[in-house]
C-alpha cells in the first residue's frame, strides 16, 4: 500500500450487525495514522454516534501492529504565514500533531456508542 492508496482503503469502514468497524489498513507503516485518516476517523465516529442502527464501534487494524500513532512522514501543506513571519515557528509540527490527536481523542470520548480498540 502506498500514499496513493485511496483513503477508503487506508481506513476501511463497514457496519455489520449493529457494529461499526473502523479498520486501519497501512500495515507497512505499522498503521501510523495520517492527517487524512484521522479526519476520516473523526467523521466516521460522528456518523456512528448519530446512526441509530449502530450500537457499538470497534477500531481495529490489519497486520502485526495495531497503531504506532501519528505518521510523522505524512503532512499537509502548512497554513499560510503572514508576510515576514519565519518559515517555521518552533513547535509548529508538535502543535499540529497534538491538536489533531486531541480532536481524535475528543471524537472517541464524544461518541454516544461504546468504542472498543481491538
C-alpha distances in whole Angstrom, upper triangle without the diagonal:
4,7,8,6,9,11,12,9,8,12,13,17,20,24,25,29,29,26,23,20,17,14,12,9,7,8,7,9,12,11,13,14,13,17,15,14,17,19,18,19,22,23,22,24,27,26,27,30,31,31,34,32,29,31,28,25,23,20,17,14,12,12,15,15,16,16,17,18,17,14,17,15,14,17,19,22,25,28,31,34,37,39,40,38,36,32,31,33,33,31,29,25,26,28,25,23,26,27,23,23,27,26,23,26,29,27,27,30,31,30,33,31,30,27,25,23,22
4,5,5,9,11,13,10,9,13,15,19,22,26,28,31,31,28,25,22,19,16,14,11,8,11,9,9,13,12,13,13,12,15,14,14,17,19,18,19,22,23,22,25,27,27,28,30,32,32,35,33,31,33,30,27,24,21,20,16,15,15,18,17,18,17,17,18,16,13,15,13,11,15,16,19,22,25,28,30,34,36,37,34,32,29,28,30,30,28,26,23,24,26,23,21,25,25,22,23,26,25,23,26,29,27,27,31,32,30,33,32,32,28,27,24,24
4,5,8,9,12,11,9,12,15,18,22,25,28,32,31,28,25,22,19,17,14,12,9,12,11,10,14,12,12,12,10,12,11,11,15,16,15,17,20,20,21,23,25,25,26,29,30,30,34,33,30,32,30,26,24,21,20,17,16,17,20,19,19,17,17,17,15,11,13,10,9,11,13,15,19,21,24,27,30,32,33,31,29,26,25,27,27,25,23,20,22,23,20,19,22,22,19,20,24,23,21,24,26,25,25,29,30,29,32,31,31,27,27,24,25
4,6,8,11,10,10,13,15,18,22,25,28,31,31,29,25,23,20,18,15,13,12,15,14,14,17,15,15,15,12,14,12,13,16,17,16,18,21,21,21,24,26,25,27,29,30,30,34,33,31,33,31,27,26,23,22,19,18,19,22,21,21,20,20,20,18,15,17,14,12,14,14,17,20,23,25,28,32,33,35,33,31,28,27,29,30,28,26,23,25,26,22,21,25,25,22,23,26,25,23,26,28,26,27,31,31,30,33,32,32,29,29,26,27
4,6,8,7,7,10,12,15,18,22,24,28,28,25,22,19,17,15,13,10,9,13,12,13,15,13,14,14,12,14,12,12,15,16,14,16,19,19,19,22,24,23,24,27,28,28,31,30,28,30,28,24,23,20,19,16,15,16,20,19,19,18,19,19,18,15,18,15,13,16,16,19,22,25,27,30,34,36,37,35,34,30,29,32,32,30,27,24,26,27,23,22,25,25,22,22,26,24,22,25,27,25,25,29,29,28,31,30,30,26,26,24,24
4,5,5,7,9,10,13,16,19,22,26,26,23,20,18,15,14,13,11,11,15,15,15,17,15,16,14,12,14,11,10,14,14,12,14,17,16,16,19,21,20,21,24,25,25,28,27,25,28,26,22,21,19,18,16,16,18,21,21,20,19,20,20,18,16,19,17,15,16,16,19,22,24,27,30,33,36,37,35,34,31,30,32,33,30,27,25,26,27,23,22,25,24,21,22,25,23,20,24,25,23,24,27,27,26,28,27,28,25,25,23,23
4,5,5,6,8,11,14,17,20,24,23,21,17,15,12,12,10,10,10,14,15,14,16,13,13,11,10,11,7,7,10,11,8,11,13,13,13,16,18,17,18,21,22,22,25,24,22,25,23,19,18,16,16,14,15,17,20,19,18,16,18,17,16,14,17,16,13,14,15,18,21,22,25,28,32,34,36,34,33,29,28,30,30,28,25,22,24,24,20,19,22,21,17,18,21,19,17,20,22,19,20,24,23,22,25,24,24,21,22,20,21
4,6,5,5,8,11,14,17,21,20,18,15,13,10,10,10,9,11,15,16,16,17,14,15,13,13,14,10,9,12,12,9,11,14,13,11,15,17,15,16,19,20,19,23,21,20,22,20,17,17,15,15,14,14,17,20,20,18,17,20,19,18,17,20,20,17,18,18,21,24,25,29,32,35,38,39,37,36,33,32,33,34,31,28,26,27,27,23,22,24,23,19,20,23,20,18,21,22,19,20,23,23,21,24,22,23,20,20,19,20
4,5,5,9,12,15,18,21,21,19,16,13,11,9,9,7,9,12,13,14,15,12,14,13,13,15,12,10,14,14,12,13,16,16,14,17,19,18,19,22,23,22,25,23,21,24,21,18,17,15,14,12,11,14,17,17,16,16,18,18,18,16,20,19,16,19,19,23,25,27,30,33,37,39,41,38,37,34,32,34,34,32,29,26,27,28,24,22,25,25,21,21,24,22,19,22,24,21,21,25,25,23,26,24,24,21,21,19,19
4,6,10,13,17,19,23,22,19,16,13,10,8,6,5,6,9,11,11,12,9,10,9,9,12,10,7,11,12,10,11,14,15,14,16,19,18,19,21,23,23,26,24,22,24,21,18,16,13,12,10,10,12,16,15,13,13,15,14,14,13,16,15,13,15,17,20,23,25,28,31,34,37,38,36,34,31,29,31,31,28,26,23,23,24,21,19,21,21,18,18,21,19,17,19,22,19,19,23,24,22,25,23,23,20,19,17,17
4,7,10,14,16,20,19,16,12,10,7,6,5,6,8,11,14,13,13,9,11,9,10,12,9,6,9,10,8,8,11,12,10,12,15,15,15,18,20,19,22,21,18,20,18,14,13,10,10,9,10,13,16,15,13,12,15,14,14,14,17,17,15,17,18,21,24,25,29,31,35,38,39,36,35,32,30,31,31,28,26,23,23,24,21,19,21,20,16,16,19,17,14,17,19,16,16,20,20,18,21,19,19,16,16,14,15
4,7,11,13,16,16,14,10,8,6,5,7,7,10,13,16,16,15,12,14,13,14,15,13,10,12,13,10,10,13,13,10,13,15,14,14,17,19,18,20,19,16,18,16,13,12,10,10,9,10,14,17,16,14,14,17,17,17,17,21,21,19,20,21,25,27,29,32,35,38,41,42,40,39,36,34,35,35,32,30,27,27,27,24,22,24,23,20,19,22,20,17,19,21,18,17,21,21,18,21,19,19,16,16,15,15
4,7,10,13,13,10,7,6,5,6,9,10,14,16,19,19,18,15,17,15,16,17,14,12,13,14,10,9,12,11,8,10,13,11,11,14,15,14,17,15,13,15,13,10,10,10,10,11,13,17,19,19,16,16,20,19,19,20,24,24,21,23,23,27,29,30,33,36,39,42,44,41,40,38,36,37,37,33,31,29,29,28,25,24,25,24,20,20,22,19,16,18,20,16,16,19,19,16,18,16,16,14,15,14,15
4,6,10,10,8,6,5,7,9,12,13,17,19,22,22,21,18,20,19,20,21,18,15,17,17,13,12,15,14,10,12,14,12,10,14,15,13,15,12,11,13,12,10,10,11,12,13,15,18,21,21,18,19,23,22,23,24,27,28,25,27,27,30,32,33,37,40,43,46,48,45,44,41,40,40,40,37,35,32,32,32,29,27,28,27,24,23,25,22,19,21,22,18,17,21,20,17,18,16,16,15,15,15,15
4,7,6,5,4,6,9,11,15,17,20,22,25,25,24,21,23,21,23,23,21,18,19,19,15,14,16,15,11,12,14,11,9,12,13,10,12,9,7,10,10,9,10,12,13,16,17,21,23,23,20,21,25,24,25,26,30,31,28,29,30,33,35,35,39,42,45,48,50,47,46,44,42,42,42,39,37,35,34,34,31,29,30,28,25,24,25,23,20,21,22,18,17,20,19,16,16,13,14,14,14,16,16
4,6,5,7,8,11,13,17,18,22,23,27,27,25,23,25,24,26,26,24,21,22,22,19,17,19,18,14,15,17,15,12,15,16,13,13,10,9,10,10,10,11,13,14,16,18,21,24,24,21,23,26,26,28,29,32,33,31,33,33,36,38,39,42,45,48,51,53,50,50,47,45,46,45,42,40,38,37,37,34,32,32,32,28,27,28,26,23,24,24,21,19,22,22,18,18,15,15,15,15,16,16
4,6,8,10,14,16,20,21,25,26,30,30,28,25,28,27,29,29,27,24,25,25,22,20,21,20,17,17,18,16,13,15,16,13,12,9,8,9,10,11,12,15,16,19,21,24,26,26,23,25,29,29,30,32,35,36,34,36,36,40,41,42,45,48,51,54,56,53,52,50,48,48,48,44,42,40,39,39,36,34,34,33,30,29,30,28,25,25,26,22,20,22,22,18,17,14,15,15,15,17,17
4,7,10,13,16,19,22,25,26,30,30,28,25,27,25,27,27,26,23,23,23,20,18,19,18,14,14,15,13,10,12,13,10,9,6,4,5,7,9,11,14,16,19,21,25,26,26,23,24,28,27,29,30,34,35,33,34,34,38,39,39,43,46,48,52,54,51,50,48,46,46,45,42,40,38,37,36,34,32,32,31,28,27,27,25,22,22,22,19,17,19,19,15,14,11,12,13,14,16,17
4,6,10,12,16,18,22,23,27,26,24,21,23,22,24,25,23,20,20,20,18,15,16,16,12,12,14,12,9,11,13,11,11,8,6,6,5,6,7,10,12,15,18,21,23,22,19,21,24,24,25,27,31,32,30,31,32,35,36,37,41,43,46,49,51,48,47,45,43,43,42,39,37,35,34,33,31,29,29,28,25,24,24,22,19,20,20,17,15,17,17,13,13,10,10,10,10,13,13
4,7,10,13,16,19,21,24,24,22,19,21,19,21,21,19,16,16,17,14,11,13,13,9,9,11,10,7,10,12,10,11,9,6,8,6,5,6,8,11,14,16,20,22,21,17,18,22,21,22,24,27,29,26,28,28,31,33,33,37,40,43,46,48,44,44,42,39,40,39,36,34,32,31,30,28,26,26,25,22,21,22,20,17,17,18,15,13,16,16,12,13,10,10,9,10,12,13
4,6,10,12,16,17,21,20,19,15,18,16,18,19,18,14,15,16,13,11,13,13,10,10,13,12,10,13,15,13,15,13,10,11,9,6,5,6,7,10,12,16,18,17,14,15,19,19,20,21,25,26,24,26,26,30,32,33,36,39,42,45,47,44,43,40,38,38,38,34,33,30,29,29,27,24,25,25,21,20,21,20,16,17,18,15,14,17,17,14,15,12,12,10,10,10,10
4,7,9,13,14,18,17,16,12,14,13,15,16,14,11,11,13,10,8,11,11,8,9,12,12,10,13,16,15,17,16,13,14,11,7,6,5,6,8,11,14,16,15,12,13,16,16,17,18,21,22,20,22,23,26,28,29,33,35,39,42,43,40,39,37,34,35,34,31,29,27,26,26,23,21,22,21,18,17,19,17,13,15,17,14,12,16,16,14,16,14,13,10,10,9,10
4,6,9,11,14,14,13,10,12,11,14,16,14,11,12,14,12,10,13,14,11,12,16,15,14,17,19,18,21,19,16,17,14,11,8,6,5,5,7,11,13,12,10,11,14,14,16,16,20,20,19,21,22,26,28,30,33,36,39,42,43,40,39,36,34,35,34,31,29,26,26,26,24,21,22,22,19,18,20,19,15,17,19,16,15,18,20,17,19,17,16,13,12,10,10
4,6,8,11,10,9,6,8,8,10,13,12,8,10,13,11,9,13,15,13,14,17,17,16,19,22,21,24,22,19,20,17,13,11,8,6,4,6,9,12,10,8,8,11,11,12,12,16,17,15,18,20,23,25,27,31,33,37,39,40,37,36,33,31,32,31,28,26,23,23,24,21,18,20,20,17,16,18,18,14,16,19,17,15,19,20,18,21,19,18,15,14,11,11
4,6,9,9,9,6,9,10,11,14,13,10,13,15,13,12,16,17,15,17,20,20,19,22,24,24,26,25,22,23,20,17,14,11,9,6,5,8,11,10,10,10,12,13,14,13,17,17,15,18,20,24,26,28,32,34,38,40,41,38,37,34,32,33,32,29,28,24,24,26,23,20,22,23,19,19,22,21,17,19,22,20,19,23,24,22,25,23,22,18,17,14,14
4,6,6,6,5,7,8,10,13,13,10,13,16,15,14,18,19,18,19,22,23,22,25,27,27,30,28,25,26,23,20,17,14,12,8,7,8,11,10,10,9,11,12,12,11,14,13,13,16,18,22,24,27,30,32,36,38,39,36,34,31,29,31,30,27,26,22,23,24,21,19,21,22,19,18,22,21,18,20,23,21,21,24,26,24,27,26,24,21,19,16,16
4,5,5,5,8,11,13,17,16,14,16,19,18,17,20,22,21,22,25,25,25,27,30,29,32,30,27,28,24,21,18,15,12,8,6,5,7,7,9,9,10,13,14,12,15,15,15,19,21,25,27,30,33,35,39,41,42,39,37,33,31,33,32,29,28,24,24,26,24,21,23,24,21,20,24,23,20,22,25,24,22,26,28,26,29,27,25,22,20,16,15
4,6,7,9,12,13,17,17,15,17,20,20,19,23,24,23,24,28,28,28,30,33,32,35,33,30,31,28,24,21,18,15,12,10,8,10,10,12,11,11,14,14,12,14,13,14,18,20,24,26,29,32,34,38,40,40,37,35,32,30,31,30,28,27,23,24,26,24,21,24,25,22,21,25,25,22,24,27,26,25,28,30,29,32,30,29,25,23,20,19
4,5,6,9,10,14,15,13,15,18,18,17,20,22,22,23,26,27,26,29,31,31,34,33,30,30,27,23,21,17,15,12,11,10,11,9,11,9,8,10,10,8,11,10,11,14,18,21,23,26,29,31,35,37,37,34,32,29,26,28,27,24,23,20,20,22,20,17,20,22,19,18,22,22,19,21,24,23,23,26,28,27,30,29,27,23,22,18,18
4,6,9,12,15,16,14,15,19,18,17,20,22,21,22,25,26,25,27,30,30,33,31,28,28,25,21,18,15,12,9,9,7,8,6,7,6,6,9,10,9,12,13,13,17,20,23,25,28,31,33,37,39,39,36,34,31,28,29,28,25,25,21,20,23,21,18,20,22,19,17,21,21,18,20,23,22,21,24,26,25,29,27,25,21,19,15,15
4,6,9,12,13,10,12,15,14,13,16,18,17,18,21,22,22,24,26,26,29,28,25,25,22,18,15,12,10,7,8,8,9,7,6,5,6,8,9,8,12,13,12,15,18,22,23,26,30,31,35,38,38,35,33,30,28,29,28,25,23,20,20,21,19,16,18,19,16,15,18,18,15,17,20,19,18,21,23,22,25,24,22,18,17,13,13
4,7,10,12,9,10,14,14,13,15,18,18,18,21,23,22,24,27,27,30,29,26,27,23,20,17,14,13,10,12,12,12,9,9,5,5,5,5,5,8,10,9,12,15,19,20,23,26,28,32,34,35,31,29,27,24,25,24,21,20,16,16,18,16,12,15,16,13,12,16,16,14,15,19,18,17,21,23,22,26,24,23,19,18,15,16
4,7,8,6,6,10,10,10,12,15,15,15,18,19,20,21,24,24,28,27,24,25,22,18,16,13,12,11,13,14,15,12,11,7,8,6,5,5,9,10,9,11,13,17,18,20,24,26,29,32,33,30,28,25,23,24,23,20,18,15,15,16,13,11,13,14,10,10,13,13,11,13,16,15,15,18,20,19,23,22,21,18,17,14,16
4,5,5,6,9,10,10,12,14,15,16,18,20,21,22,24,25,29,28,26,27,24,20,19,15,16,14,16,17,18,16,14,11,11,9,6,5,8,8,6,7,9,13,15,17,21,23,27,29,30,27,26,23,21,22,22,19,17,13,14,15,12,10,13,13,10,11,14,14,12,15,17,16,17,20,21,21,25,24,24,20,20,18,20
4,5,5,6,9,10,11,12,14,15,17,18,20,21,23,24,28,28,25,27,24,21,20,17,18,17,19,20,22,19,17,14,14,11,8,8,10,10,7,7,8,11,12,14,18,20,24,26,28,25,24,21,19,20,20,17,15,12,13,13,10,9,11,11,7,9,12,11,10,14,15,15,16,19,20,20,23,24,24,20,21,19,21
4,5,5,6,9,10,11,12,14,16,17,18,20,21,22,26,26,24,25,23,20,19,16,17,16,18,20,22,20,18,15,16,14,11,11,13,13,9,9,9,12,14,16,19,22,25,28,30,27,26,23,22,23,24,21,18,16,17,17,13,12,15,14,10,12,15,13,12,15,17,15,17,20,20,19,23,23,23,20,21,20,22
4,5,5,6,9,10,10,12,14,15,16,18,20,21,24,24,21,23,20,16,16,13,13,13,15,17,19,17,14,12,14,12,10,10,13,13,10,11,12,16,18,19,23,25,29,32,33,30,29,26,24,25,25,23,20,17,18,18,15,13,15,15,11,12,14,13,10,14,15,14,14,18,18,17,21,20,21,17,18,16,18
4,5,5,6,9,10,11,12,14,15,16,19,20,23,23,20,22,19,16,15,12,14,14,16,19,20,17,15,12,13,10,9,10,13,14,12,12,12,16,17,18,22,24,27,30,32,29,28,25,23,24,24,20,18,16,16,15,12,11,12,11,7,8,11,9,7,10,12,10,12,15,15,15,19,19,19,16,17,15,17
4,5,5,6,9,10,11,12,14,15,17,18,22,22,20,22,20,16,17,15,17,17,19,22,24,21,18,16,17,14,12,13,15,17,13,13,12,15,16,17,20,23,26,29,31,28,28,25,23,24,24,21,19,17,17,16,13,12,14,12,8,10,12,9,8,12,12,10,12,15,15,15,18,19,20,17,19,18,20
4,5,5,6,9,10,10,12,14,15,16,20,20,18,20,18,14,15,13,15,15,17,20,23,20,18,16,18,15,14,15,17,18,15,15,15,18,19,20,24,26,29,32,34,32,31,29,27,28,28,25,22,20,21,20,17,16,17,15,12,13,15,12,10,13,14,11,13,16,16,14,18,18,19,16,17,17,19
4,5,5,6,9,10,10,12,14,15,18,18,15,17,15,11,12,9,12,13,16,19,21,18,15,14,16,14,13,15,18,19,16,17,17,20,21,22,26,28,31,35,36,33,33,30,28,28,28,25,23,21,20,20,17,15,16,15,11,11,13,10,8,11,12,9,9,13,13,12,15,15,15,12,14,13,15
4,6,5,6,9,10,11,13,14,18,18,16,17,15,12,13,12,15,16,19,22,24,21,18,16,18,15,14,16,19,20,18,17,17,20,21,21,25,27,30,33,35,32,32,30,27,27,27,24,22,20,20,18,16,15,15,13,10,10,11,8,6,9,9,6,8,11,10,10,13,14,15,12,15,15,18
4,5,5,6,9,10,11,12,16,17,15,17,15,13,15,14,17,18,21,24,26,24,20,19,21,18,17,19,21,23,19,19,18,21,22,22,25,28,31,34,36,33,33,31,29,30,30,27,24,23,23,21,18,18,18,16,13,14,14,11,10,13,12,9,11,14,12,11,14,14,16,14,17,17,20
4,5,5,6,8,10,10,14,14,12,14,12,10,11,11,14,15,18,22,24,22,18,18,20,18,18,19,22,24,21,21,21,24,25,25,29,31,34,37,39,36,36,34,32,32,33,29,27,25,25,24,21,20,20,18,15,15,16,13,11,13,13,10,10,14,12,10,13,12,14,12,14,15,17
4,5,5,6,9,10,13,13,11,12,10,8,10,10,13,16,19,22,24,22,18,17,20,18,18,20,23,25,22,22,22,25,26,26,30,32,35,38,40,37,37,35,32,32,32,29,27,25,24,23,21,19,19,17,15,14,14,11,9,11,10,7,7,10,9,6,9,9,11,9,12,13,16
4,5,5,6,9,12,13,11,13,12,11,14,14,17,20,23,26,28,25,22,21,23,21,20,22,25,27,24,24,23,26,26,26,29,31,34,37,39,36,37,35,33,33,33,29,27,26,25,24,21,21,20,18,16,16,15,12,11,12,11,7,9,11,8,6,9,10,12,12,15,16,19
4,5,5,6,10,11,9,12,12,11,14,14,17,20,22,26,28,26,23,22,25,23,22,24,27,28,25,25,24,27,28,28,31,34,36,40,42,39,39,37,35,35,36,32,30,29,28,27,24,23,23,21,18,19,19,15,14,16,14,11,12,14,12,9,10,11,14,13,16,18,20
4,5,5,8,8,6,8,8,7,11,12,15,18,21,25,26,25,21,21,24,22,23,25,28,29,26,27,26,30,30,30,34,36,39,42,44,41,41,39,37,37,37,34,32,30,29,28,26,24,24,22,20,19,19,16,14,15,14,11,11,13,11,8,8,8,10,10,13,15,17
4,6,8,10,7,9,9,9,12,14,17,20,24,27,29,26,23,23,25,23,24,26,29,31,28,28,28,31,31,31,34,36,39,42,44,41,41,40,37,37,37,33,32,30,29,28,26,24,24,22,20,19,18,15,14,14,13,10,10,11,8,5,5,6,9,10,13,16,19
4,6,9,8,10,11,12,16,17,21,23,26,30,32,30,26,26,28,26,26,29,31,33,30,30,29,32,32,31,35,37,39,43,45,42,43,41,39,39,39,35,34,32,32,30,28,27,26,24,22,22,21,18,17,17,15,12,13,14,11,8,8,9,13,14,17,20,22
4,5,6,8,10,11,15,17,20,23,25,29,31,29,26,26,29,27,28,30,33,34,31,31,30,33,34,34,37,40,42,45,48,45,45,43,41,41,41,38,36,35,34,32,30,29,28,26,24,24,23,20,19,20,18,15,15,16,14,11,10,10,13,14,17,19,21
4,5,7,10,12,16,19,22,25,27,31,33,31,28,29,32,30,31,33,36,37,34,35,34,37,38,37,41,43,45,49,51,48,49,47,45,44,45,41,39,38,37,35,33,32,31,29,27,27,26,23,22,22,21,17,17,18,16,12,10,10,13,15,18,21,23
4,6,9,11,14,17,20,23,25,29,31,30,27,28,31,30,31,32,36,37,34,35,34,38,39,39,42,44,47,50,52,50,50,48,46,46,46,42,40,39,38,36,34,33,32,31,28,27,27,25,22,23,22,19,18,19,18,14,12,11,13,15,17,20,21
4,6,8,11,14,17,20,22,26,28,26,23,24,27,26,27,29,32,34,31,32,32,35,36,36,40,42,45,48,50,47,47,45,43,43,43,39,37,36,35,33,31,30,29,28,25,24,24,22,19,20,19,16,15,16,15,11,10,8,10,11,13,16,17
4,7,10,14,16,20,23,26,27,26,23,24,27,26,28,30,33,35,33,34,34,37,38,38,42,44,47,50,52,49,48,47,44,44,43,40,38,36,35,34,32,30,29,28,26,24,24,22,20,19,19,16,14,15,14,11,9,6,8,10,12,15,16
4,7,10,13,17,20,23,24,23,19,20,24,23,24,27,30,32,30,31,31,35,36,36,40,42,45,48,50,46,46,44,41,41,40,37,35,33,32,31,29,27,26,26,23,22,21,20,17,16,17,14,12,13,13,9,9,5,5,6,8,11,13
4,7,10,13,16,20,21,19,16,17,20,19,21,23,26,28,26,27,28,31,32,33,37,39,42,45,47,43,43,41,38,38,37,34,32,30,29,28,26,24,24,23,20,18,19,17,14,14,15,12,10,12,12,9,10,7,6,5,6,9,10
4,6,10,13,16,17,16,12,14,17,17,19,21,25,26,25,26,27,31,32,33,37,39,42,45,47,43,43,40,38,38,37,33,32,29,28,28,26,23,23,23,20,18,19,18,15,14,16,14,11,14,15,12,13,10,8,6,5,6,7
4,7,11,14,15,13,9,10,14,14,15,17,21,22,21,23,24,28,29,30,34,36,39,43,44,40,39,37,34,34,33,30,29,26,25,25,23,20,20,21,18,15,17,16,12,13,15,13,10,14,15,13,15,12,11,7,6,5,6
4,7,10,11,10,7,9,13,13,16,17,21,22,21,23,25,29,30,32,36,38,41,44,45,42,40,38,35,35,34,31,30,27,26,26,24,21,22,23,19,17,19,19,15,16,18,16,14,17,19,17,19,16,14,11,8,6,5
4,7,8,7,5,7,11,12,14,15,19,19,19,21,23,27,29,31,35,37,40,43,44,41,39,36,34,35,33,30,29,26,25,26,24,21,22,23,20,18,21,20,16,17,20,19,16,20,22,20,22,20,18,14,12,9,8
4,7,8,7,9,13,15,16,16,20,20,19,22,25,28,30,33,36,38,42,45,45,42,41,38,35,36,35,32,31,28,27,29,26,23,25,26,22,21,24,23,20,21,24,22,20,24,25,23,26,23,21,18,16,13,11
4,6,8,10,12,15,17,16,19,20,20,23,26,29,31,34,37,39,43,45,46,43,41,38,35,37,35,32,32,28,27,29,27,24,26,27,24,22,25,26,22,23,26,25,23,26,28,26,29,26,24,21,18,15,13
4,7,9,11,14,17,17,20,20,21,24,27,31,32,35,39,40,44,46,47,43,41,38,36,37,35,32,32,28,27,29,28,24,25,28,25,22,26,26,23,23,27,26,23,26,29,27,30,27,24,21,18,15,12
4,6,7,11,14,14,17,18,18,22,25,28,30,32,36,37,41,43,44,40,38,35,33,33,32,29,28,25,24,26,24,21,22,24,21,19,22,23,19,20,23,23,20,23,26,25,27,25,22,19,16,12,11
4,7,9,12,13,17,18,18,21,24,27,28,31,34,36,40,42,43,39,37,35,32,32,31,28,27,24,22,24,22,19,20,22,19,16,19,20,16,16,20,19,17,19,22,21,23,21,19,15,13,9,8
4,6,9,10,13,15,15,17,20,24,25,27,31,32,36,39,39,36,34,31,28,29,27,24,23,20,19,20,19,15,16,18,16,13,16,17,14,14,18,17,16,18,21,20,23,22,20,16,14,10,11
4,7,8,10,13,13,16,19,23,23,26,29,31,34,37,37,33,31,29,26,26,24,21,21,17,16,18,17,13,15,17,15,13,16,17,15,15,19,19,18,20,23,23,26,24,22,19,17,13,14
4,6,9,12,12,14,17,20,20,23,26,28,31,34,34,30,28,26,23,23,22,18,18,15,13,15,14,10,11,14,11,9,12,14,11,12,16,16,15,18,20,20,24,23,21,18,17,13,15
4,6,9,9,10,13,16,17,19,23,24,28,30,30,27,25,23,20,20,19,16,15,11,11,12,11,7,9,11,9,8,12,13,11,13,16,16,16,19,21,21,25,24,23,19,19,16,18
4,5,6,8,12,15,16,19,22,24,27,30,30,27,25,22,19,20,19,17,16,12,12,14,12,9,12,14,12,11,15,16,14,16,19,19,19,22,24,24,28,27,26,22,22,19,20
4,6,7,11,13,14,17,20,21,25,27,27,24,22,19,16,17,16,14,13,9,10,12,11,8,12,14,12,12,16,17,16,18,21,21,22,24,26,26,30,30,29,25,25,22,23
4,6,10,12,14,17,20,22,25,27,27,24,22,19,17,19,18,16,15,11,13,15,13,12,15,17,15,16,19,20,19,21,24,24,24,27,28,29,32,32,31,28,27,24,25
4,7,10,12,15,18,20,24,26,27,24,22,19,17,19,19,17,15,11,13,15,12,11,15,15,13,14,18,18,17,19,22,21,22,25,26,26,30,30,29,26,26,23,24
4,7,8,12,15,17,20,22,23,21,19,16,14,16,17,15,12,9,12,13,10,10,13,14,12,14,17,16,16,19,21,21,23,25,26,26,30,30,30,27,27,25,27
4,6,9,12,14,18,20,22,19,18,15,14,16,17,16,12,11,13,13,10,11,15,14,12,15,17,16,17,20,21,21,23,26,26,26,30,31,31,28,29,27,29
4,7,9,11,15,17,18,16,15,12,12,15,17,16,12,11,15,14,11,13,17,16,15,18,20,19,20,23,24,24,26,29,28,29,33,34,34,31,32,30,32
4,6,8,12,14,16,13,12,10,9,11,13,13,9,9,13,12,10,12,15,14,14,17,19,18,20,23,23,24,26,28,28,29,33,34,35,32,33,31,33
4,6,10,12,14,12,13,11,10,12,15,14,10,12,14,13,11,14,16,14,14,18,19,18,20,23,23,23,26,28,28,29,33,34,35,32,34,32,35
4,7,9,11,10,11,10,11,12,16,16,13,14,17,16,14,18,19,18,18,22,22,22,24,27,27,27,30,31,31,33,36,38,39,36,38,36,39
4,6,8,6,8,8,9,10,14,15,12,14,17,15,15,18,20,18,20,23,23,23,26,28,28,29,32,33,32,34,38,40,40,38,39,38,41
4,6,6,9,10,12,12,16,17,15,18,20,18,18,21,23,21,23,26,26,26,28,31,30,31,34,35,35,37,40,42,43,41,42,41,44
4,6,9,10,13,13,17,19,17,20,23,21,21,24,26,24,26,29,29,29,32,34,34,35,38,39,38,41,44,46,47,44,46,44,47
4,6,9,11,12,16,18,17,20,22,21,21,25,26,25,27,30,30,30,33,35,35,36,39,40,40,42,45,47,48,45,47,45,48
4,6,8,8,12,14,13,16,18,17,18,21,22,21,23,26,27,27,30,31,31,33,36,36,36,39,42,44,44,42,43,42,44
4,5,6,9,12,11,14,16,16,17,20,21,21,23,25,26,27,29,31,31,33,35,36,37,39,42,44,44,41,42,40,43
4,7,10,12,10,12,15,15,15,18,20,20,21,24,25,25,27,29,30,31,34,35,35,37,41,42,42,39,40,38,41
4,6,8,7,9,12,12,12,15,16,17,18,20,22,23,25,26,27,29,31,32,33,35,38,40,40,37,37,35,38
4,6,6,9,11,10,12,14,15,16,18,20,20,22,24,25,26,28,30,31,32,34,38,39,39,36,37,35,38
4,6,8,9,9,12,13,14,15,18,19,20,22,23,24,25,28,29,30,31,34,37,38,38,35,36,34,36
4,6,5,6,9,10,10,12,14,15,16,18,20,21,22,24,26,26,28,30,34,35,34,31,32,30,33
4,6,5,6,9,10,10,12,14,15,17,18,20,21,23,25,26,27,29,32,34,33,30,31,29,32
4,5,5,6,9,10,11,12,14,16,17,18,20,21,23,24,26,27,31,32,31,28,29,27,29
4,6,5,6,8,10,10,12,14,15,16,18,20,21,22,24,26,29,30,29,26,27,25,27
4,5,5,6,8,10,10,12,14,15,16,18,20,21,22,24,28,29,29,26,27,25,28
4,6,5,6,9,10,11,12,14,15,17,19,20,21,23,26,28,27,25,26,24,27
4,6,5,6,9,10,11,12,14,15,17,18,20,21,25,26,25,22,23,21,23
4,5,5,6,9,10,10,12,14,15,16,18,20,24,24,24,21,22,20,23
4,6,5,6,9,10,10,12,15,15,16,18,22,23,23,21,22,21,24
4,5,5,6,9,10,11,13,14,15,17,20,21,21,19,20,19,22
4,5,5,6,8,10,11,12,14,15,19,20,19,16,17,16,19
4,5,5,6,9,10,10,12,14,18,19,19,16,18,17,21
4,6,5,6,9,10,10,12,16,17,18,15,17,17,21
4,5,5,6,9,10,11,15,15,15,12,14,13,17
4,5,5,6,9,10,14,14,13,11,13,12,16
4,5,5,6,8,12,13,14,12,15,15,19
4,5,5,6,10,11,12,10,13,14,18
4,5,5,9,9,9,7,10,11,14
4,6,8,9,9,8,11,13,17
4,6,9,10,10,14,15,19
4,5,7,8,11,14,17
4,7,9,13,16,19
4,6,10,13,16
4,7,10,13
4,7,10
4,6
4
